[in-house]
Amino acid sequence: MTENPIQNVTFPSGDGTAHGYLATPPSGSGPGVVVIQEWWGLTSHIADVTNRLAAEGFVALAPDLYGGSTTHDSEEAGRLMGELPVQDAARDLAGAVDFLLGHDAVTSSTVGAVGFCMGGGFVLVLAAQQGDKIGAAVPFYGVLKEDFPDFSELTAPLLGHFGRQDTMADPDSVEALAARIEAESGVKPQFHQYPAGHAFFNDENHMGTYDKEQADLAWARTLEFLRTNVR
């Protein structure tokens, strides 16, 4: 396990301890948001997103689901993601939610969740498993295994961002996911599809798909959605 210098906070996770990166707004307090990493790990990009949310007035926490490991190699990222037990990640994310809800700087009675790629899938898992603790869920090109999770307990409004040229979360799969979420939970997702590829929001551009125009639009929609729903 490599040390991650981005880590700056620990919090309870089940019977253990998880690590993460916490950023607070200039005002010192605000609504809470969990930021969930891509398959690369808790990278400088995820820390930057966390800082950007803090600059917009949110208390943002990015849990380190890999325990310190990061990579920019797709093959290694796939291995790290494949070796991450879903229930371990879900436990760490649940701990992050409770940590924020109990934090003195957090003014909201719910938290938002924003995640990317693997983290987009975990946003949906978190919202499904944490019910009314989640005030808003925002998956960016979230990838899920079929029929997981069970969305019957999901109550949070959903805003999703997907690329029409994304082969990992193709438009048909996105439409099927939206239909399943609505059928199981009664929540109708707002899923936007952009003229872009997978990971179009990641300005470190590891996959060559970064699109500033579409990223800026998705970010503006995300901020408005979080401000409206996380209270």
C-alpha positions in Angstrom: 0.0 0.0 0.0 1.4 3.4 -0.9 1.0 6.5 1.2 -1.4 9.0 -0.2 -0.3 12.6 0.7 -3.8 13.8 -0.2 -5.3 12.1 2.8 -6.0 14.6 5.6 -8.7 13.1 7.7 -9.8 9.7 9.2 -13.3 8.6 10.2 -15.0 5.5 11.5 -15.9 2.8 9.0 -17.7 -0.2 10.6 -15.4 -1.5 13.3 -12.4 0.1 11.5 -11.1 3.4 10.3 -11.2 4.9 6.8 -9.1 7.8 5.3 -10.1 10.6 3.1 -9.6 14.2 2.0 -11.8 16.9 3.6 -12.2 20.4 2.3 -14.2 23.1 4.0 -15.6 26.4 2.5 -14.1 29.8 3.2 -17.1 30.6 5.5 -16.2 27.6 7.7 -19.5 25.8 7.3 -22.0 24.5 4.7 -24.0 21.5 3.4 -22.1 18.2 3.3 -21.2 16.4 0.1 -19.4 13.0 -0.4 -17.1 12.9 -3.5 -16.4 9.4 -4.8 -13.3 8.6 -6.8 -12.8 7.1 -10.2 -11.0 3.8 -10.7 -7.7 5.8 -10.6 -8.0 6.3 -6.8 -8.0 9.4 -4.7 -6.0 11.4 -7.2 -5.2 15.1 -7.5 -8.2 15.4 -9.8 -10.6 14.2 -7.1 -9.0 16.4 -4.6 -9.4 19.3 -7.0 -13.1 18.5 -7.4 -13.4 18.4 -3.6 -11.7 21.8 -3.3 -14.0 23.2 -6.0 -17.1 22.1 -4.1 -15.6 23.7 -0.9 -15.0 26.9 -2.8 -18.7 26.9 -3.7 -19.8 26.6 -0.1 -19.9 22.9 0.6 -18.1 20.8 3.2 -16.8 18.1 0.9 -15.2 14.7 1.8 -13.6 12.3 -0.6 -13.1 8.9 1.0 -9.9 7.0 -0.1 -11.5 3.7 -1.1 -8.2 2.2 -2.2 -6.4 2.9 1.1 -3.7 5.1 -0.4 -3.1 3.5 -3.8 -3.4 5.6 -7.0 -2.6 4.9 -10.6 -2.8 6.5 -14.1 -2.5 3.1 -15.8 -5.8 1.7 -17.1 -4.8 -1.9 -16.6 -3.8 -1.3 -13.0 -6.9 0.8 -12.4 -9.0 -2.1 -13.6 -7.2 -4.4 -11.3 -7.7 -2.1 -8.3 -11.4 -1.6 -9.0 -11.8 -5.4 -9.5 -10.1 -6.1 -6.1 -12.3 -3.6 -4.2 -15.1 -5.5 -2.4 -18.3 -3.6 -3.0 -19.5 -4.0 0.5 -16.1 -2.6 1.9 -16.5 0.4 -0.3 -20.2 0.8 0.8 -19.2 0.6 4.4 -16.5 3.3 4.0 -19.0 5.5 2.1 -21.7 5.0 4.8 -19.0 6.0 7.4 -18.3 9.1 5.3 -22.0 10.1 5.3 -22.3 9.7 9.1 -19.0 11.6 9.6 -20.3 14.5 7.6 -23.7 14.5 9.3 -22.0 14.6 12.7 -19.4 17.2 11.7 -19.7 20.7 13.4 -19.1 22.5 10.0 -21.9 20.7 8.2 -25.2 22.7 8.3 -27.4 20.2 6.3 -29.5 17.4 7.7 -28.7 15.3 4.6 -25.6 15.0 2.4 -25.1 15.0 -1.3 -23.1 12.4 -3.2 -21.1 13.1 -6.4 -19.0 10.4 -8.1 -17.3 9.6 -11.3 -17.1 6.4 -13.4 -16.7 3.7 -10.7 -17.6 6.4 -8.2 -20.7 7.2 -10.2 -21.8 3.6 -9.7 -21.1 3.9 -6.0 -23.2 7.1 -5.8 -26.1 5.0 -6.8 -25.2 2.2 -4.3 -24.9 4.8 -1.5 -28.2 6.5 -2.3 -29.9 3.1 -2.5 -28.5 1.9 0.8 -28.6 5.2 2.9 -32.1 6.2 2.0 -33.1 9.6 3.4 -29.6 10.5 4.6 -28.8 11.3 1.0 -30.3 14.6 -0.1 -29.1 14.5 -3.7 -27.2 11.9 -5.8 -25.1 12.9 -8.9 -23.4 10.1 -10.8 -21.1 11.1 -13.7 -21.0 8.2 -16.2 -21.7 5.7 -13.4 -21.1 2.1 -14.2 -23.2 -0.6 -12.5 -23.5 -4.3 -12.6 -26.9 -5.4 -13.7 -29.6 -5.7 -11.1 -27.4 -4.2 -8.3 -28.3 -2.5 -6.1 -31.9 -2.8 -5.1 -33.3 0.7 -5.4 -36.5 0.2 -3.4 -35.1 2.3 -0.5 -33.8 5.2 -2.6 -35.5 8.5 -1.9 -32.9 11.1 -3.1 -33.4 13.1 -6.3 -31.0 11.9 -9.0 -29.1 14.0 -11.5 -26.9 12.0 -13.9 -24.3 13.0 -16.6 -23.4 10.6 -19.4 -21.6 10.8 -22.7 -23.4 9.6 -25.8 -20.1 8.2 -27.1 -19.4 6.4 -23.9 -18.9 2.6 -24.5 -18.8 1.8 -20.8 -22.2 3.5 -20.1 -23.8 3.6 -23.5 -27.1 5.4 -24.1 -29.3 2.3 -24.1 -27.8 1.1 -20.8 -28.4 4.6 -19.3 -32.0 4.6 -20.4 -32.5 1.1 -19.0 -30.9 2.1 -15.7 -33.2 5.2 -15.4 -36.2 3.0 -16.1 -35.2 0.4 -13.5 -34.5 3.1 -10.8 -37.9 4.7 -11.4 -39.7 1.3 -11.4 -38.1 0.2 -8.1 -38.0 3.5 -6.2 -40.6 5.8 -7.8 -37.9 8.4 -8.3 -37.6 9.6 -11.8 -33.9 10.4 -12.6 -32.8 13.5 -14.5 -30.2 11.8 -16.7 -28.5 14.2 -19.2 -26.6 12.8 -22.2 -23.8 14.9 -23.7 -22.0 14.8 -27.0 -18.9 13.4 -25.4 -17.1 10.2 -24.4 -16.4 8.5 -21.1 -14.7 10.6 -18.4 -15.4 13.9 -20.3 -15.3 15.8 -17.0 -11.8 14.7 -16.0 -9.5 17.6 -17.0 -6.4 15.4 -16.3 -7.6 13.8 -19.6 -6.1 10.3 -19.1 -8.4 8.8 -21.7 -8.2 11.7 -24.2 -11.9 12.5 -23.8 -12.0 15.7 -21.7 -14.5 18.2 -23.1 -14.4 21.5 -21.3 -17.6 22.8 -22.7 -19.6 19.8 -21.7 -17.8 19.5 -18.3 -18.6 23.1 -17.5 -22.3 22.6 -18.3 -22.4 19.4 -16.2 -20.7 21.2 -13.3 -23.1 24.1 -13.4 -26.1 21.8 -13.3 -24.5 19.8 -10.5 -24.0 22.9 -8.3 -27.5 24.1 -8.8 -28.9 20.6 -8.1 -26.9 20.3 -4.8 -27.8 23.8 -3.7 -31.5 23.0 -4.3 -31.6 19.6 -2.6 -29.0 19.3 0.1 -30.3 21.2 3.2 
